[in-house]
Amino acid sequence: MKWEKNGTHHVAKGEEGYFEINESRAGGRRRFWAKYQSYKTGKMFRMRPCDTLREMKVACEDNYYWEG
C-alpha cells in the first residue's frame, strides 16, 4: 500500500481494502483520524486519533490489515 495525498485527505489502497486519514481542527486543536474499509467483506473500523500525521500513518502501517 502507498499513501496518496489530496489536500488534507490521505488514502492508502490495497487489494483487500483501504486506509483513509482525515484532518480535523475542531476546538483549535489539530488531530488526525483514520478508518479502514474492506472492499469484499464491508468490514470498517475507526482508529484512535493522533496529534500528528506521521503518528497516524505509522499506526495504520502497523495495523494487522495493512497490506505489504
N, C-alpha and C positions, 0 to 999 in steps of 0.2 A: 504494500500500500504506500502511496505517496501523497503528501499534503498538497492541496491546491488552494490558492487564496483568491477570494473575491471580496474586496473591501475588508470588513471585519469578520467575514464568514470564511471558515476553513473546512475543507472536506477531504477525507481520505477514503477512496473507494477500492473495494476488493471484489473478489468473485462471489463471496457469500453475503456481504453487506458493506455498510459504510459507517464511518465516524464523522460527526459534524460538530464543529465548535463555533459558538457564537459569543460575542462580547456584550456585556451589559454594563451600563454606567448608572444604574439606579442608586439613588441616595448619595450621589457624588463619589461612589466607590467603584472602581473598575474591577470587574470579575469576568471569568471565562467559564462557560457552561458547555458541556459536551453530552452528546447522546449517541447511541449505537442503534442501527436499524438493520435487520436481516432482510435480504431480498426474498428468500424462499419461505421461511417459517413465520415471518412477521414479528419475530422477537424484537423488542425495543426496550432499552433502559437508558436512564439518565445517570450521569456520573456526578459526584460531588464537585462543586465549583472550586476553582483555583484562582489565586491572585495574579498569576502571570500566564501568558500564552505558552511559554516554554514548559511550565509545570503541567499544564493541561495536556499538551502534546505528549509528554513523557508518560503521563497517567494512561492515556489512550494506547500508546505504543506498548506499554507493559501489560495491557489487558489481555485476557485469555482469547478474546475474539479478534485481536489484531492479526492480520494475515501477512506473513512474510518474514 
